[in-house]
Amino acid sequence: MSYRDDDAARAARATALIDEIAQLEKQKLGFASIDEKLDSARRELSAMQASPPPPEPRPGALTHVVVFAMSAATAFVGYTLLF
């Protein structure tokens, strides 16, 4: 082997290593974005599980009485207009 063959082999190997490093760096960036999405999803799920949604307010007895009274009044007015 001559000296020039060693330089050519070293240059080819260096180029191959540079390409491999570039490819691995791209994969690393892809994994980083996946890790960020995973962490975000975990934080959102944790927040959802930590605080249950407040119960929906239920109408009170006064509301039921008012609705019943309005229904009765409407029925009375409708009945008196028909007869």
Steps between C-alpha positions, in 0.01 A plus 500: 500500500617842427463818695235630259281193552496566873394861446223396261378236746511744788312763299236247399463382859482860626227577246310188604530595866382856431196364314427254781529774763265724299247219468519422872459869588185514285365192678587656834300812411207281398512320832522831684176620340335168586624534859356853518161381371505209746583730791227743395242221480604368840472847657155553348378160620642565846322836515174340392526227763613734779195724503163342429254726320263684730153349522233666294274722707157352553187714511370563847153455643410863424570444132272197498222695672532789252495268197199314639318827569570632150381173347182511708438864408551426130262205517242714684522781244479253213201325654312826569558624144364178352187481715 
